[in-house]
């Protein structure tokens, strides 16, 4: 299986790389603006680092890059610095390219309740993330309504740099917290579980195993 991770050098991306590398049959590529910065990082050993500036690339450029890939992950984030060129329009360009390239599966890392503005507009929990939520809404909505891709949209709550537990809850009603490791493990597992096809999954930490929650979708 050939997998491309857009944003694979970020916090979630690095953890996702660790999980995906466990399958020795996987051919893994990761995009980055500065490949040289990571070429000696052991996390990216046996991973192809691809020079990639999302804001500068045309859909045709990205399509050429995606040709031959089975799965594309979008886990990129601008940390509120360029929401249009990364989280919204940037993400949409990768969807358009994935569709043109015949990619089998597209997995989007989003944010809890991005598609439900009533849950985040003026909600103190989201504080200064109102524009971020709006950008994620645009990308998620486009993926669902303007593509024919087989997608999974994972919408975790607040990310924490705590140890993973492997215990989660899907289809939540209120925001909570998620270990970055647990989020990455869910992202890894969704490409092997047909229950998540064309699904939006909200999540936070919980009491069930990841496989239990996936099997119950």
N, C-alpha and C positions, 0 to 999 in steps of 0.2 A: 504494500500500500504506500502511495506517495502522498505525503501530507505537507502542506504549507501553513506556517503560522505567521500571520501578520501581527507584529507586536510581540514577538517571542522573546525579546530581551527585557521585558518589563517584569513586574513582580509576579503576576499570574503566569505570564508567558514562560518564565524560567522554570516554575514548578511544573507547568504542563510539559515542557521539554523533558524533564526528568522522568515523568510518567510514561510518555510516549516512547522514549528510548529503551524502555524495558522490553519492547517487542523488537527483536533484532532484525525482523523482516521489514520493518518500516523504514522508508527513505524519507528523512525529515529535513525540511528546509525552513529557515527562519529569516524574516526580513529585518533589516536594520539600516539606519542611515550611515552607520560607521562600522563596517565589518571588521576592520582592523582592531577595533577596541575590544572585541570579544574573541578573537581567534585563539588566544591562549587561555581562555576560560574553560576549565574542565567540563563545565555543564554542556558546552557546545562541541565537545569532542565527537567526531563522526556525524556532525550536523553541518549541512551546507548553509553558510551565511550569505544572504543575498542583499546587495546594496539596493536600497529602496527608500525613496522619499515620496510619500503618498500625495503630498500637496502638489508635486511637480509632474506626476505621471498622468498620462492620458489613459482612458479605458483600454485603448488598443495596446498600449505598453503593458498594462497589467494582464490583459488577456494572453499575450505572448508568454508572459512569465508563468501563468497558471496552466498552460497547455500541458496535458499529460498527468495532472494531479487529480487524485481521487477526493481529497478532503481539503477544504480551506477553513482555517480558524481565523476569526477576527477578534483579537484580544488587545488591540492597540488602544492607547489612551494618551491624550495630550496634557493631562493634569490641569484642565481648564485654560490652557494656553492657546489652543487653536481648535475649538470645538467644531467649527464648520468644516475645516479641511481634514479633520481626523474623524471625530465621532459621528458626524452626520454625512456630509457630502463625500468625504473620503471613504467612509464605509460603503456608501452606495456605489461608488465606482468599483469597489472590489466585488460587490454583488453582481453588477452588470458584467464584469470581466469573467467571474466564475461561471455565469450562465453561458456566456459566449464560448468559453473554453470547455464546456461540457463537464464541469466538476460535479461529482456525484453527491457530495454532502457539504453544506455550508453551516458552520457553527458560529454563532454570535455571542460574545460576552457582553451583556447589557447591565442594567441596573434595576433593582426591585421596583416593580410597579411603573416602569417607564411608560407603558401603554395605558396607564390609568391615571391621567393627570389629576383627577379629583383626590387621589391619595397623596400627591406630593406638592401641588400648588399651595403655597402658604403653610406647608407643614414644617414646623420647626426642626423635625428630624433631618430634613434635607437642607436646611440652612442656606448656605451660599451655593448649593448644587442645583438651583432651579434651572439655570441655562444648560447644565450638563444633562439633567433629566430631559429637557426639551430636545436636546441633540440626540439623545438615545431614542426618544419617542419617534423622531423622524426616521432614523435608521431602521428601527424595528418595524415600523409601519410599512416602510418601503419593501423590506424583505418579505413580509407577509402578503402584501397586496399588489406588488408590482414585479414580482419574479415568480418563476415556476421552479425555483430551487427546492430541493429537499433540505429543509432547514431545522435547526434546533436553536432556540434563543434561551440562554440561561441568564436569569435575572437575580443575582444574589443581592443580599443586603450588605451592610457595611463590611468591608474587608479588614481583617485583623491579621497581624503577623504573629499569630499564636500557633501552637502545635495542632496539627490536624487530628481529628478524632475518628474520622470515617463515619460519623453519625450526623444525619441531616434531616431536614423536613422540607418537602416540596409543597407547592400550592399554598403558600402561607397567606395569612390575613393581615398581618402587621409586620413592619420591618424589624430586623434584628441584627445579628452579627454572623459572620462566616470566617473561618480560618481560610487563608489563601490556599493552603494545601488542599483542603477539602473541596474548594471551588475547582482547583486544577484537576483533582481526581474525577469530579463529576464531568468536567469537560472531556477528559480522556475516555470515560466510559460511554458517553452518549453516542459515539460513533459505532459502538458495537451493540446497541440496543434499539430495536425497531419501534419500541413503544414511544420513543421521543420524536418520531418523525413528524415534522411540521407542528411542533409543540412549543409553547412558551412556558418555561419552568421558573417560577419564583422559588427562592430558597433562603433558609437560614439554618443555623445549627439545630440539631434535634436529637432524637433518640433512635431513629431507624438507620440501618445501613444504607449506603448509596444504592446498592443493588436492589434492596427491598423497595426503596422509593421509586427507582426507575421501573421496576417490574409492576408497580401499582399505578403507573401513569394511565 
